[in-house]
């Protein structure tokens, strides 16, 4: 006689557990429509050699707005069920956008030491004032400490 299994005890794709819910990786391809190919690198310990090695895995992520480009560092979120045969994650956020580096002091875009946006005279004047204030503020406490040491050694 066959055993009847209740509906609540059957495994379904929706109740299957997902190991990694959030993943950070680097985009290596965007040639598919609304899909990004993301490479995730992990360090794995070899138990015999006791040495760590890079283990790479490639994921396909749904990118509905096609906003990421090759080289971006992105955050992926696991979907509760597969979207297609290969796509089981979605693009949650672009953590670092490639090629969009801004100088923290001026706020202008740059590539290495070359500014991509022109610096106007007003911003360079305020920049030199800021740097001058920082160097004076950094130099004063050190000078006061040396003067007090000299004064105590002369007594």
PyMOL commands that set and color helices and strands:
alter all, ss='L'
color gray80, all
select helices_A, chain A and resi 7-9+121-154
alter helices_A, ss='H'
color red, helices_A
select strands_A, chain A and resi 22-29+35-46+51-62+73-78+87-96+110-111+114-115
alter strands_A, ss='S'
color yellow, strands_A
deselect
rebuild
show_as cartoon
